[in-house]
Amino acid sequence: MKLALLGYGKMGKEIEKLAAEKGHKIMLIIDQPEEWEKSRTELSQADVAIDFSTPDSVISNIHACFDAGVPVVVGTTGWHEQIEEIRAECLTRGQSFFWAPNFSIGVNLFFELNRKLASLMSSWPEYEISLEETHHIQKLDTPSGTAIVLANDIIRHHSRKQKWVKEGTEDPEDLGIRSYRVEDVTGTHKVIYDSPDDLIEIIHTAKSRRGFAWGAILAAEWLVGKHGFFEMKDLLGET
């Protein structure tokens, strides 16, 4: 499979390394906006593009892939307000798009556990719910895309919470998300149910970026030959 990498930070480099191990060819790397002018023709020769760029560049990168007719896998976060716009454009234009706030298989199993726990805890109002996420200092968006998915799933499956907010909150209908940025942390997410008598926590800790890279490449392999807007639930439903 011939891959184009859009964004060449830590995740891009991890994907490059793992792709070589799996026998795929990185035929194009675009890391800066000025590199697009000489690369658009070359992009059209890729089987799939994988984007781990920045919130400022991801939309233009997606449009470039749509214009070239190249399926695109996107792991960039911090632009979730525009997801529905991209979904509509993808379907209208008959393109191929795969998006996930987190490509770790373990995290996606964690999402399922979070949904089940939220539904179960809905009957126990004495437990106050909160979220915490910790990442490396280079991660610009807060809260993380993974934390937002966790929060939205809790809101959908728990009767008391109506919206999520940054940091703590005194409003019982709000779900607080605290974000921390420290050195050398790949990613940790914690869901907390706290009562006067006890504490329930579920935690996912990423040990390295390899799990994210493996999931992104798996998504790229799966996307070839398909048309539409896809997420991890579509891939995991077939694996």
RAJO-V478267 format. One record per residue. N is the residue number from 1. PSI is psi in whole degrees, -180 to 180 (none if undefined). OMEGA is omega in degrees with one decimal (999 if undefined). D_LAST is the distance of its C-alpha to the last C-alpha in whole Angstrom. Layout:
[[N,PSI,OMEGA,D_LAST] [N,PSI,OMEGA,D_LAST]]
//
This chain:
[[1,134,178.4,20] [2,122,-174.7,22] [3,142,168.5,22] [4,131,177.1,24] [5,121,177.5,25] [6,104,-170.2,26] [7,127,-175.3,28] [8,46,172.9,29] [9,-151,-177.0,29] [10,-41,179.2,27] [11,-42,178.7,24] [12,-42,179.6,25] [13,-37,177.8,26] [14,-41,177.3,23] [15,-42,178.4,21] [16,-46,-178.7,23] [17,-46,-177.7,24] [18,-36,177.7,20] [19,-40,178.5,20] [20,-39,178.5,23] [21,-32,-178.1,21] [22,3,175.3,18] [23,14,178.0,21] [24,158,-178.2,20] [25,127,171.4,24] [26,106,-174.7,25] [27,-5,-179.0,27] [28,135,173.2,29] [29,125,176.2,29] [30,120,-176.6,31] [31,-20,-178.0,32] [32,148,-177.8,35] [33,-37,-177.1,36] [34,-15,-179.8,39] [35,-13,-177.2,36] [36,-38,-172.8,35] [37,-37,-178.7,38] [38,4,-172.2,38] [39,-7,-174.3,34] [40,-41,178.9,33] [41,-42,-179.8,34] [42,-35,-180.0,32] [43,-39,-176.5,29] [44,-14,-179.9,29] [45,-5,-179.3,28] [46,149,173.5,25] [47,-39,-179.8,21] [48,145,170.1,20] [49,143,176.0,22] [50,123,-175.6,20] [51,116,165.7,23] [52,71,-174.7,24] [53,-120,-179.9,27] [54,159,177.6,29] [55,-27,-178.7,30] [56,-26,-174.6,33] [57,-13,-170.6,31] [58,-39,-177.7,28] [59,-46,178.5,29] [60,-34,176.6,31] [61,-43,178.5,28] [62,-46,179.1,26] [63,-40,178.8,29] [64,-40,178.1,30] [65,-42,176.9,26] [66,-44,-179.5,27] [67,-33,-179.7,30] [68,-7,-178.1,29] [69,31,-177.2,26] [70,126,175.0,23] [71,143,-176.4,20] [72,133,175.1,20] [73,126,-174.6,18] [74,123,174.5,20] [75,1,176.9,20] [76,138,178.4,23] [77,178,178.6,25] [78,11,-179.7,28] [79,25,-171.4,28] [80,-21,178.7,26] [81,-20,-176.5,29] [82,7,-177.1,28] [83,-46,-176.5,25] [84,-35,175.8,26] [85,-44,178.5,28] [86,-39,177.1,26] [87,-47,-178.8,23] [88,-43,179.6,26] [89,-42,179.0,27] [90,-48,-177.4,24] [91,-40,179.7,24] [92,-39,-176.0,28] [93,-1,179.0,27] [94,36,-177.5,24] [95,-179,-178.1,23] [96,120,-173.0,19] [97,134,178.2,19] [98,122,-178.9,16] [99,141,172.2,17] [100,138,174.1,16] [101,-17,179.8,19] [102,124,-176.4,17] [103,1,177.4,14] [104,129,176.7,14] [105,-41,178.7,11] [106,-41,178.5,14] [107,-39,-179.2,16] [108,-30,170.0,13] [109,-35,175.8,13] [110,-39,175.6,17] [111,-44,-178.8,17] [112,-42,176.7,16] [113,-41,178.8,18] [114,-42,179.1,21] [115,-43,-179.4,20] [116,-41,-179.7,21] [117,-40,178.8,24] [118,-42,178.5,26] [119,-43,179.4,26] [120,-43,-174.8,27] [121,-9,179.5,30] [122,-25,-178.9,31] [123,1,-174.4,33] [124,85,-174.0,35] [125,-14,-179.8,37] [126,-12,178.5,39] [127,119,174.6,36] [128,139,-174.0,36] [129,141,171.4,32] [130,166,178.7,32] [131,148,171.3,29] [132,141,174.0,30] [133,140,-179.0,28] [134,130,179.2,30] [135,174,175.5,29] [136,159,-173.3,31] [137,-14,178.5,34] [138,-14,-179.8,33] [139,121,-169.9,30] [140,-35,-173.9,32] [141,139,174.6,31] [142,136,-7.3,31] [143,169,179.7,30] [144,157,176.4,26] [145,-35,178.2,24] [146,-43,178.5,22] [147,-37,179.0,25] [148,-41,176.1,25] [149,-46,178.4,22] [150,-45,-178.6,22] [151,-46,-178.6,26] [152,-35,177.3,25] [153,-38,176.1,23] [154,-44,179.9,25] [155,-39,-179.6,28] [156,-29,-171.9,26] [157,-3,179.6,25] [158,135,-170.8,29] [159,-20,-169.3,32] [160,-29,-173.9,34] [161,136,-176.1,33] [162,-30,179.5,33] [163,159,175.9,33] [164,152,179.1,32] [165,155,175.4,35] [166,143,179.2,35] [167,-160,-176.7,37] [168,172,-178.8,38] [169,148,174.7,40] [170,-10,-178.7,42] [171,121,-177.6,41] [172,-16,178.3,39] [173,-9,180.0,37] [174,147,176.4,36] [175,112,-177.4,33] [176,139,175.1,34] [177,118,176.0,32] [178,132,-178.1,34] [179,136,178.4,33] [180,140,177.6,34] [181,115,-177.1,34] [182,168,-179.0,35] [183,141,165.2,35] [184,39,173.2,32] [185,117,-178.4,29] [186,-43,178.0,26] [187,125,175.4,25] [188,133,178.5,25] [189,134,-176.2,25] [190,130,173.1,27] [191,126,-170.5,27] [192,130,171.4,30] [193,112,-171.5,32] [194,123,175.9,35] [195,170,176.6,38] [196,-20,-173.2,42] [197,-26,-178.7,41] [198,178,-174.7,38] [199,131,174.8,35] [200,130,178.5,31] [201,141,165.8,29] [202,137,-171.1,25] [203,136,168.1,24] [204,129,177.9,22] [205,122,176.1,23] [206,129,179.9,22] [207,-27,179.8,23] [208,176,177.7,23] [209,-7,-176.0,21] [210,-39,179.3,19] [211,-37,177.3,16] [212,-42,-179.6,17] [213,-43,179.4,17] [214,-43,178.7,14] [215,-39,-179.9,12] [216,-41,178.1,14] [217,-39,175.8,14] [218,-41,177.8,10] [219,-40,179.0,11] [220,-43,178.1,14] [221,-41,-177.8,12] [222,-32,-173.6,10] [223,-24,-176.4,13] [224,128,178.0,15] [225,-2,179.8,17] [226,156,175.3,16] [227,134,178.9,18] [228,-174,179.7,18] [229,121,-173.4,18] [230,156,177.1,14] [231,177,-177.2,13] [232,-32,179.6,11] [233,-30,178.2,10] [234,-44,179.8,9] [235,-47,-176.4,7] [236,-25,177.7,5] [237,-14,-178.9,6] [238,5,-178.5,4] [239,none,999,0]]
//
